[in-house]
């Protein structure tokens, strides 16, 4: 029994005005070849198949075509909803895709049977899957008046853990009643404690849960996680993994190799966990330094990429504000295959007060940057005022999160 674990495709992503359509199409073609080469029985997509709750039509078409192509290979597909995915968007085609050997679990529910998926090894059950998508706090816990932040964090962590254990116990009962010697696999779309994130990863439990403790997972034989874009092992447990995204979703992901994870089972145990490197389908580079260093590095890139287009992020260390910085950088790459998609000053050089930031470009600032500088103009003295500052900050983060996730909640 072999499964392929992947996540965070983010079909439809708009990357500094650039479409990722070509990269995603090439990835899908590559993935289908891996399914054939490794004789994969099931592919698990652990959340965020789409980048937004209302993905463009080409992204939906790509998703649907992948389902058709994978079904023709005789491979099962399980798609879990992520924090970027819209529940209604995933559910609208759920029944139709079920006819093509595809299981879609967009959100959690009390119906345990619908969230235990038999993964087939040819004509027999090869594993039981506890299909856990992104767990929205309101689906598993009720807010209580007077609860502290620590109380809410503990309650949410316990509720998520309880949901996992309920599914695992139910799957284990099914395994025993059917007298099967097969593994139990679980999924998840969350932030586990201690993981390394990237710029493109959104906070999902603002003010209530910094990260899920790996001790809260059930004793599943393999746990396929999504949400974190850098591939990594959780809590030094080889069987608890983030596959990471198949393409870089931000420039700070360039140093981590992209991959999918192939897991092979013998009877009810994991026998092989193998990572398969995903090729880079679009050249991307990051350049940092002062103006002289940046110019030198850009010249090197122009030579290295004389035959292909390359997307570049430039971070410049400058002591003084340069109003013509963008024009200077553009002149450096004129007539080359370099496209500078991101240009920013080093953070230590634009940490001045809010009044000075009217010279900065929006590309250099995040909403939280602007909010933080505005907050610095206020005076918060004493413990009570510091607590008030923390509440204001958490409220702002929650508002931003609600705006970012409003489509996915539908």
Secondary structure, DSSP 8 states (H G I E B T S, - for coil): -EEEEE----BT-EETTEE-HHHHHHHHHHHHHHHHHTT-SEEEEES-SBSSTT--HHHHHHHHHHHHHHHHTT-EEEEE--SSS-HHHHHHTHHHHHTTTEEEE-S--S-SGGGEEEEEETTEEEEEEE------HHHH----TT--HHHHHHHHHHHHHHHHHHHHHHHHHHHHHTT---EEEEEEES-BTT----TT---SSTTT-S-B-GGGS---SEEEEES-SS-EEETTEEEEEE---SS-SSGGGTTS--EEEEEEEETTEEEEEEEEE---SSEEEEEEESHHHHHHHHHHHHHHTSSS-EEEEEEE--SS--TTHHHHHHHHHTTSSEEEEEEEE-GGGS-S-GGGGGGS-GGG--HHHHHHHHHHTS---HHHHHHHHHHHHHHHHHHHHHHHHTTTT-
